[in-house]
Amino acid sequence: MSSPGYASSLRIEPGFSRWLASLLVLSHGGAVPLILLLPVPWWLCLALTFLVVSSFWNQFRRQVLRSAPQAITALEWRADGSWLLTARNGNNMNLALKADSYVHPALVILNFSGAGYRLFSVVLFRDSLDDDSFRRLRLRLGTMRLSSS
């Protein structure tokens, strides 16, 4: 990036998001009653319910609480355009931001790829970052999209 506004890196450390927590509870919690209404054997309902509950717990620990070992606790967008993601277990990943990342005034979904990772996503609602960091991230992502078109 040649813009002087990107001379420094942007470091963000996501925190707890009530919006994401609510969305996970609603989506997974809504699936369980629907499973129970399926015309299938009880053991299949039980297995499907277990899968939904497992998915909820995995995503809640990874994306909301950020307590899972593979949960991303910090992201750094370097001045050269590369990204360094730090996981709870101390692993650092150098990944590339994919063009299909999603930017909205209340939500940013960053999709990454890199060595050993086909797709790696980080979901950031507005309430998971301080206002300035969220604004700066959205501004940079918007500027990047304009300059690449």
N, C-alpha and C positions, 0 to 999 in steps of 0.2 A: 504494500500500500504506500503510495507516494504522498498522501496527504499529511501535512505537518501535525494535524490533530491526532494522528495515530502514532506519534513519536514515543509515547509511553504505553506500557502494557495495561490491560484492564484485568484486575483480579476481583473475582466475586466469590463469596462464601455463602451459599444458600442456607437458609434456616427453615424452621417449621412453617408450613403453609396450611392454614385452615381451609382454604379453597380446595387444595388438592386432597386433603384428608376427607373433606365432605364428598368430593366427587368419587373417590375410591369407595367410601362407605355406601353411597347411593348406588353406584354401578354394581358392585359385588353383592351388596345387600339386596338389591332388586332381583338379582339373578337367582338367588336361593329359592324364593317362593315360586318362581317360574319353573325351576327344576322339579319341585315337589308336585307341580300340576301335570308333568309329563306322563303320558300313558306308557310307562316303562316299569320293569321290576324294581322293587324297593332297593335292592343292592346296587342297581345302576344309579338310582337317585342318590344314594349314600355316597357312591364313588364320585359322581359329578359335584355334589355339595362339597366333598373333601377337596376336590380340585379348585373350586371357586374360593373356598376359605384359604387354601394354601397360596393361591395367586394373590389374594388380598393381603395376607400377612407378608409375603415376599415384597410386594410393591410398597406397602405401607412402611416397612422397615427400610427399604432402599431409597424411596423417593420422598417420604414425608419425615420420618424420624431420623433418617440418615445414620442408622445404627448398624446396619448390615456391613460386613467386611468390605463388600464391593461398592458400597454407597459412595457417591461423589461428594466430597466435603469442600472442595475448592476447585475453581476453574480459572485459568489464566490465559487471556487472549494476548499473545505477545505482539510486539510492534511489527514483527515480520509476517504476521498473519497466522502463525501456527498456534495451536492450543495445547496446554498442559493441564491435564485433569488429575487431581489427587484423590485417591480413594481412602476410606476410613482405615484400611489395613496398611496404609503407607505406600501403596503402589502408585507410581507416577506413569501416566500414559500420554504419549505424544500422539495426538490424533488430528485429523483434518476435518474441518466443518464441512458438511455436505450442503449442497445448494437447496435441498428440499426441507431445510429447517423452517419452522413456522414462527412468524412474528405477529403478535396482536397486542393492542394496548394493555390487556390484562394477563397475557400468557405468552411465553416463549418456549418453544420446544426445539432444542438444539440436537441435531442428528450428526453423529460423528462416524468416521470410519478410519481404519488404520491397520497396522500390522496385527494380525490375530483377532481383529474385530470386524465382522461384516457390517453390523449396525449397532451403534451405542447411542442411546438417547438420554437427555437430561431435561426434565420438565420443570420449568420455573414460572410459578404464578407471581403476580405482582407482590403478594404479601410474603414471599419467601426471601426477598431481598430488600435492602433499604431503598428508598425512593430514588436516590441519586444513582446508585449502581444499576437499578433496573432501567432508568431513563438512558444512561450512557450505553448500556448494552443494546437496547432497542435502536438508539440513534446510530451506533456503529453498524449494526446489522442492516438497517435501512439504507445507509450510505453505501455499504458493500454491495447490496442488491442493485442499487441505481448505477453504480460504476461498472458492474458486470453485464448490464443489459445493453 
